[in-house]
Amino acid sequence: MSLSVIKELSNRYGADPEFVLAGGGNTSYKDEKFLYVKPSGVSLAKIAEGDFVKMDRAVVRSCFALGEFASKAEREAKVKSLMAFAVVGEGMRPSVEAPLHEILPFKYVVHTHPALVNGMTCGQDGERRCAELFPEALWVEYCDPGFILAKTVYDECEKYRAAKGCDPRVIFLQNHGVFVGADTAEEIDAVYSGMMRKLAGFCASAGVDVSPVIPAAPDMECVMSLAPGLRGLLRPDADGRPVTVAALGDFSIPRGPLTPDHLVYAKAFGVISARPDAAEIEAFRAGRGYAPRMVQVPGKAVFCAGKSKSAAATVQALALNGARIEKIAAAFGGVHYLSDAQREFIENWEVESYRAKVASGGNSALTGMVAVVTGGAQGFGLGIAESLVALGADIVVADMNAEGAAKAAAVLGGGCRGFAVNVADESSVENLVREIVREFGGVDLLVSNAGVARAGSVKSFDFKDWKFVTDVNYNGFFLCTKYFARVMAEQNKVTGLWSDIVQVNSKSGLAGSKNNGAYAGSKFGGLGLVQSFALELVADRIKVNAVCPGNFLDGPLWSDPVRGLFVQYLAAGKVPGAKTVEDVRRHYESLVPMNRGCFPSDVAKAIVYAVEQQYETGQAIAVTGGQIMLN
C-alpha cells in the first residue's frame, strides 16, 4: 500500500539527523482524489500510517484561485479555514505546507532541511550556485511561510512548466530547505543521494569542511558555577519553573536567524559572554522580548535551555546544526540571514507556535521537573520513577547497577538518563552530581531511595553486614544530601522557588524490627537526619521529608529467591511456625489492615504530596496501609 511506502520514507528520513532535526520536515502521498499529508507537530521519525491527514485534493487546490484580501491576517484565516474543510474525517491539523505538497503532481513528496542543503539555501551566493549545480531544480526566494509561500511556489511552478514543459522534481526554498517529488521511493532516494553527493563535492572543492560540529567536553568548573543559576535566568517566564540547561563544550553558536526551524526551537540569537549574569540576561530579554535559549561562554561551554530535557536537547541540536550551516555557507559566499521583518513574522506566527506546542507535549503536575531517584534500576525505585515520569518529570536513574540504570532510563523514555553511582562512596556521589548538572543544569527533586537490608540476630550478626547496611542507608543519604543540596541552593537563589529532598525510609524507621536491627537502626537514624537537614536547609529553600512505606512484598528486596527478605526471615526464624516463604508472605500481609503490601505508586503519591505541599518539612509520612499509625 502506498501509505506504507510514505510511512517508511518518513521514518527513515525523519530518523536521520543529516536530513531532519526536531521532528521537522514533512511528507505526503497522493492518489487521484486525496492527499495524505503529515500532521503539524508530529515527528517524521515516529509517524504511523494512520497519522497522515487525509485531505480532498480539489479543496486544497482551490486555495490557489482565491482572490485578493484586505490583509495578511484575513488571507491566512481564510486559507486555514479552507484547509480544515479539506480534511476528510477526523484527524490532526495538517501541516501548514499541505498546499505545497499539492502543487507537485508526483505520488510522493519528501520535504527536509539537510545542513548541506541549507548551507546553500542560507548562502549569499546560493541562488547562482544552485543554478550551476542543479540546473533542473527550481529556486524560490525566501518569503513568509503560510499561504503566501504556497502561492509563490505555485506561481513559480507555473512559470517553470511554461518554460520547460514539465514539473520540477526538486524545489529549493531559500533559508528553508528542499522539496523532492517522485512516483517511487527509489526515485526519491536517488534524487536525495545525488543531491547530497554533489553538494559535498562542491564544498570539498572549495576547501570547506561539511562535517558535523562536535564540541569537546565543557569546562566543568564553568558548568558547575553557572548552570544552576541559568536554570532560573533562562526561564521563558521570569517566575516560572526552572528550565533544563544542558552544557556542551564551546562552539560558535549561530549569529543570526537562519531558518524557521531554528527560530521556532532555538530562537534567532543567543547570549555570548565571558560571564553571563542576571543583568545581561535581563537586558537581552528586554531587548529581544524573550529569554535566550543559547548562552555561549567562549572557550568554556555552550548552554542550551528548554522546558524539559528533550526540549533542551532540541535546542542543542539546532544550535549545532546552525553552526554547521554557517560553516558550510562559506562555500556559498557567506551567510544570508533572514531580515528582521522575516524573523519577527516567524516569532509571532500562530501556526509555528502551535507546531512547537504540539511537539513539546502537554503539561502534567511535574512537567519539566528534574528528579533523581537513587536505587532506581529496580524495585521501589523503578516503580517510583515510572510514576514520576508519568507526571511529566525527567528522571535520572542512579544505581550501582550501571547497565540496569541505563535500561531503566531507556524504558522510561523521553529525557530520562541512567547513571552509575555508589551512594556510600563520596567521590562517586560527587561525580554523579557533576554529570547531572552537565546534562540538566540542576535538580528539583532528590528521591534518596537506595537501600539494602540484612536480617539476623544481634547475637550473631556480622559487623561487615552491619556496616554495609549503615553505609548505604544512613551514610548514603548524608552524602547525597551534601552534594545535591549545594546545587539546589545555588539554583534556588535565582529562582526563589523550593527544591525537595525526600528520603524513602521505612515503617522500620517508625517502629523497631525484630532480628532486623541494622536496617531499623539505619532508618531510625535516617529520620534524625531528615529532621536535622530540614532545619538547616530551609534557609536555602530546600524542603526535606521522608516517606515511610510498608513492605513492598512484590519487589526484589522481599521476593528475590536467593537474597530476598522472605528467604532471610524464614532462615532466621523470624516468623514462628513458618515453613515456606509463602507462610512468611501471608504473615506479613496479615499485619496490614488493608491486607496487602505497599506498591511503588502508593509511595510516589506521598512523594508528590511532599513536593506540592509548600508548608511541610522535616516530616515522616507513613504509607503503610494502616500498619503504623502515628500519634
N, C-alpha and C positions, 0 to 999 in steps of 0.2 A: 504494500500500500504506500502511496506517495507521502502520506503523513509520516510514516515510519522513516522515510528517506530524509525528510527535512528535520525530523527529530534527531536522527543520527548525525546529520551535518551540524545541527545546532549544538549538540552536546560536545562534539569533537572540537569544533572551532571555539566554542564557549569555554572549554576547559584549558585551552592553550593560551597562556599569557602573551605569546607573540602576537595574538590576534585580538584578544578581548580581555579587558580588565573591569573589575567592579560590576560584573554582570551586564556590561554594556553590549552594544550591538543589537541587531535584530534580524530575523529571518522570516521567510514566508514560502508558502506553496499555493499554487492556484490551479483550479480546473476551469472549465468553461464558464461556470456561473459564480463560483465562490473563491474568495481569497482567505487563506488561513494564515494569520499573522501572529507573531509573538506578542503577548500582553505587555503592557508597561510595567516595569519593576520586577519582572520575572527573569531569573538568570538563565541564559542560554545553556550553561553547563548542566543544568538540572531540569530543563523543561521536558515535560512529557507530552505525548501525542494529544491527550485530552486538554492540555493547557492552551493550545493555539485558539485564537479568537476567530470564529467563522463570520465572514462579512460578505454581504451582497456586492459583487463587483460593480454592477450597474450603478448602485447608490454611491459607492466610493468614487467612481469615475465622474459622477455628476457634479462633484465639487469643483472640477476644473471649468465648468460652464457658469459658475457663479459670477454675478456682475460686481460692480464696484460697491464699496461700503464706505460709510462716513468715517470710520476709524478702524485701526488695527484690532482693537478690542471687540468691536461689533463683528468684524470678519472672522476672527478666531472663535468667537462664541457660536457663530452660525456653523462653521465647519465642525466644531466639537459636537454640536447637536446632530449634525448630519452623520458624523462617524458613529455616534451612538445609535442612530436609527439604522445604520448599515449592519449592525451586529445582529446575527441570526441566533435566536435563542438566548440562553443565559451564558454569561461569560465575564471575564475581567475586562478592564478598559484596554482597548487595543493600543499598540504602540502609536505614538504621535506621528511616526513616519509611515503609517499604513498607506496613505496615498502615493508615497514614493514607490512602494512595492507594486502598486497597481500600474504605475507608468511603464515599468519594464515588463514586456509581454511574455517573458520566459517563465517556465514552470517553477523554477526555484530561484530565490534571491537571497543572498547572504551578505549582510552589511556588517563590517567590522572596523576596528580602529587600530591597525598594527602600527607599532612605533616606526617601523621602516617606512610605511606609507605616510604617516603623519610628519616624519622628518621632511618629506617633500611637500605635503599639503600645508605645513606650517613654515615653509621656506620662502624667503623674499623672492627667490627666482623659481619657485615651484612650478608655476604655470608653463614657463618656457621649457624647463627640463622635462616636464610631463609630456609636452608635445613631441619632444625628441625621443623619449624613451617609450612612450605608449601612444603612437600616432592614431590608433583606432579608438582610444578612450575619449570620454567626454569630461572636460574640466569645467566645474561650476564654481564661480567666485563665491566667497562667503556671503551668506545672508541669514537673517534670523530664522531659527527653527520654527516649526509650525507650518501652517498652510502656505505662507509666503515662500518658504523653501520648496515645498512640493510644487507650487505653481511655477516658480522659477525653473526648476528642473524639468517640468512638463514642457515649458516653452523652449528650453534649450534642446530637449529631445526632439521636438517638432522641427527645429532648425537642422538638427543633425540628420534626421530622416530625409528632409528635403535635399540636403547636400549630398548624402551618401547612399540614400535609397535603402537603408537598413536601420535597425535599432542598435544603440550602443550596448555592449555587454558589460562594460566597465565604466563607472562614473566616479570620478574623484571629486570630493567636496572639500574646498579649501578650509583649513583649520577644523576639519571634522573627521573624515575617514573615507571609506570606499564602499561602493555597491557593486556586487558582481551578480550577473544573471545568467542562467543557463538552463537547459532542459534535462540535464542529468547531473548526478552528484560527481561523476568522473570529470565532467567539463568544469564544474565549479573548482574542484581540486586542481585541475590543470592550469586554470587561469591564475589562481592564487599562488601556486608554486612557481609559475613562470614570473609573475609579478615580483615576488619576494627575491627570487634569484637575480633578476635584472637590477633591482634597487640595490641589493647588497654588492653586486659587481660594480655599479656606478660609484657607490660610496668608496669602495676599495680603491678604485682608480683615482679618486680624489684625495686619497690618503686619510679618510675619515673612518674612525673606529665605530662600528654599529653595535657592538656587543652591549648587553645589559649593564647598567651601573650597579656594581656590587661593592657596597661600602665595607670598610674594615670594622672591627669592633669599636664601639663607642668608648670614650674616656669615662670610666666608671665613677671616678671622683666627681666629674661634671654631672653625670646622671643622678647620682645619689643626692647631690646638693640641690639640683634644680627640679627633677621630675615630680616629687611630691607636691611642691608648690604650684607647678604648672598645671597639675590636675584641677586646681581651683581657678587659676588665672585664665585658662583657655576654655572655660565653660561657655557654651552659647548664651546661657542666661546667667548673669552675674551672681544670682543667688540660687542656682540650680544644683543638681547633684554633680559631684566631681566627674570629670571625663577620664577616659583611659588615655594615658600618654605613653606611647611606645618609642623607644630610642634605638637609633641606628648610628653607625659611625658617620663621620662628616661626608657630605657630598653637596654639590651645588643644587639647591632647590630651584624650581622654575622661577624665573624673574618676572613673569607676566602671564596673562591669560592665553592659553594655548587652544583648548577645545572645550565644547560644552561639558564633556565628562570631567575634565579637570576642574572646571568651575563648580559643578554640582557637588563633587565629593571632596575636593581639596581646596577649593576657593582659588582665586587668581593670584593672591600674594601671600607671603609669609613674613615673619619677622627674622631678620638677620642681625644678630647682636652677640658681642663677646660675653655679655652678662645680662640676659633679658630679665627685667624685673617688673613689678606691678605697674609702675608708671609708664614704662614703654609699651606694655601690653594694652593698657587702658587707652593710651594715645592712639595706638593702632585701631582699637575698637571704635574710638570716637571718630577717627578719620575715615575708616572703611565701612563702618556700620555693622561689623561682625567681628567675632574673636578669631584670631588666626588659627589655622589648623596645622600649620607647619612653622617650626621655630628652628633655625639653624644657628648653632654656636660654632663659628668657623674653627676648624682644626680639632674640634672636640666631639660634637654629636649633632644629630638632627632629631628633633622630637616631633611626632605626629599625633594629633589628638582626634578622638572620636567618642561618641556616646557609649560605645562598647568596644571590646577588644576587636571584634570583626570590623567595626567602623574605622577604628584606628589603623587596622591593617590595610583597609581600602585606601586610606589617605597615604599610607606609606607606599603602596603600590603605585598610586597616581603620581606621587612626588618623584619616585624613582623613574617612572615612565616619562614624566615631564623632563627630567634631567637628561634622559636618553634622547628624547625628541630634539631637545635643544642642541645636543651634541651632533646628532645626525644632520640637523638643519644647516650646519656649517658647510655641508656639501652642496646645499641649495641656496647659497647666497646669504646665509644667516637667518635668524628667527623673525618670522612675521607674527606679531601678537595681534589679538583682537583689539579693536578700538574700545574706548571707554563706553560708548553707546552700545556696542555689541555685547560687551561684558555685562553691563547693567541690565540689558534685556534678559539674559540668561539668569542672572541672580534673582530677578523679580518674576520669572516666568512660572506660572502656576503649574504647568504640565511637568516641568522638571522637579518642582517641589514635590509633586505627587509621586514621581518616579523614585526620588530619594527616600520619601516616607515609606513607600511600599517595600523598597529594598532593605530598609533598616529594621523592619518588623514592628510589632506593636509594643505597647508599654505594659509591663506587669509590675507587681509590687517591688521587685528588686532589680528592675531593668537597668543594666549598666553597672551594677554594683560589682566590685571585685571581692570575691570571697575565697579565702584559703581554708581548705579542710585537710588537717593533718591526719594521717592514717586513713586516707580517703580512697584507697585502692580496693577496699573490700568491706564487708560487714556494715556496721553502723555508719562508718564514714562515707562509703559509697552511696548508701541509701540517703543520707543527709544531702550529699552533693546532688543526687538525682532530683530531690525535692527542691533544692535551691535553684538549680538551673532551670527547672520548670517555671519558676517565678521570675526568670529573666537575668539572674546573676551570671557573671563569668566566673568559672570555678578554676582554682588552682588545686589540683590533686597532689598532695605532698605525702610521700610514703617511702618507707625503707625499700619497698619493692619497686624499683625504678620501672621495670617492664610492666608491672601491674598498674602503676600510676599512669604511664603513657597509654595503655589500653583503655583504662577507665576514662581518661580525658577524651580519647578518640570516640568512645561510645557516647559520652555526654555531648560532644559536638560543639558547634559554634566557636566561641572564643576561649574554650577551656584548654588548659595546659596541664601536663603532668611533670613533676619534678621529683627527683630522689632526695630524701632527707633522713637523717638520723636525729630525731629531736633531742636525744640525750647527748649529742656532740655539738659543742658550741660553734666550732668553725663550720660545721655542716648547716646549722640553722642560719648563721650569718650569711653564708653563700646563697642559701635559698632566698633570703630576703633581697639580696642584691639582684638575683636573677628575676625575681618578681617585679622589682622596681624598674629594671631594664625593659621588661615586656609590657607592664601595665601602668607604671608610674607610681603605684602605691597600693594600699589595701584598705577596704572599707570594713571588712568583717573577717576576723580570725576565728575559726572554729577549731579549738585545740582538742582534737578528738583522739589522737594517737594514744593507745593504751594497751597494756598487757596484763595478764593475770597468771599467777602461780598459786596453787592451793596446797595446803598441808598444815600439819600440826606445828605449833610453835616449838614443841619439844624436839622436833626432828627436821625442821625447815632449814635448807641450806642457805647460808648467808649470801652466796653468789646469786641465788634466785631472789632473795630479799632485796639485794642491791639492784638487780636488773629491773624489778618492778618499780622500785623507788626512782631509779634513774629516768625511766620512760614516763611514768605517770606524774611524778612530782617535779623532778628537775627539768624534764622536757617542757612542762607548762611554764616554768620560770624562764627558761631560755627563749622560748617562742615569744612570750610576753615582752621580754627585754628588748629583742630586736625589732619586732613588729611595732611596738609602741613608739619607738623612735621615729619611724616613718609616718605613722598615724599622727603623731604630734605635729610634725612639720606640715603635713597637708592640712590639718585642722586649723593651723594658724592662719592660713589663707582662706579656707572655705568658711570658717566659722561654724561648720557642721560637726556632728558627732560621729565617731567611729566606734566599733564594737569588738570586744573580745569575749567569746563565750567558750567556757570550758565544758566539755562533755564529761561530767563527773559520773555519779552513780548513786543508786539508792544505798550502796555500801558506804557512801560518804555521809549518809544521814543516820545510819544505824549500823552497829557492829556486825561482823560477819564471821561466824564460827569457822575455824580452820582456814581462814582467809585473811589473816592479819596483815600481810604485806599489801594486799590490794586495798583493803578497807583503810589501812593507815595512810596509804598514798592518797586516797580520795578524801579522807578527813582533812589531811594536810592541804590538799588542793583547794578546799573551801576556805581554809585560812588564808591562802594566797589570794583567792578571788576577793575576799573582803579587804585585804591589805592593799592589793593593787588598785581596787576600786577607789579607795580613799586617796591614794596618791595620784592616779591618772585622771581623776575627774577634772583636775586643773588643766589637762591637755585635751579636754572634751572627748575622753575615751571612757565608755561605759564597760564595766567588767562584770559579767554574770556567769552563773553556772546552770546547766541543765542536768538534772539528776534522773536518768532513765531507770526504769525497771529492767528486768532481764530480757535481752534480745535473744530469745531461745532459738530462733531460726538462723542466727548468724554464726560465723565460724568460731567465734570466741567460745560459744557453748557447744555447737554441733560438730566441730571438727572431730573426725573419728579417731584421731591419734592424740591431739593435744587439747581437745575441747574440754570445757568445764564439766560437761556431763560425765565424760570418761574420768577426769581427775577426781570429781566428787564421789563417783562410785568407788574408785580405788581408795580414796581417803576415808570411806565410810561416813561421809558427812550426812547422808540421808539414811537413818536407821531402817533396816529391813529391805532396802532397795537391792534388787538382784540384777537389774539391767539398766541401761541408760534410759530406756523408756520409763522405768519406775522413777528415776531421778527427774525426768522431764515432768511427769504427771504431778510429782510432789511440788515442784516449783510453780506449775500452773495453778495448783490448788491454793497457793498462798495469796493469789491475786484476786481481789473481789470481782474484777471484771473477767477473771478466768481465762486470761491469755497473756502471752508475753508482750513486751513492748516492740513496736515497729519503728523503723527509722523515720517514717512520716510523722509519727507522734512527736518525736524529738525535734524534727525540723520545724513543726508548728510552734514549739516552745522557743526555738532559736529565733524565728521570725518575730515572735512576740517580744522577745528581749531587744531585738533591733528596733522595732517600731515603737515600743514604749519608751518615750523620752524621759520619763521620770522614774527610772529603775536602774539601780546599780548596786553591786555587792550582794546580789540575791542568789539564792539557790531555788530553782524551780523544779519541783518534784513532778516527774512524769512516770508514775508507777501503777496506774490503774487502781489506785486506792490502797496499794500495799503499804505505802508510807504516807501517813497523814501528818502534816506539820501543824504545830500549835500556832 
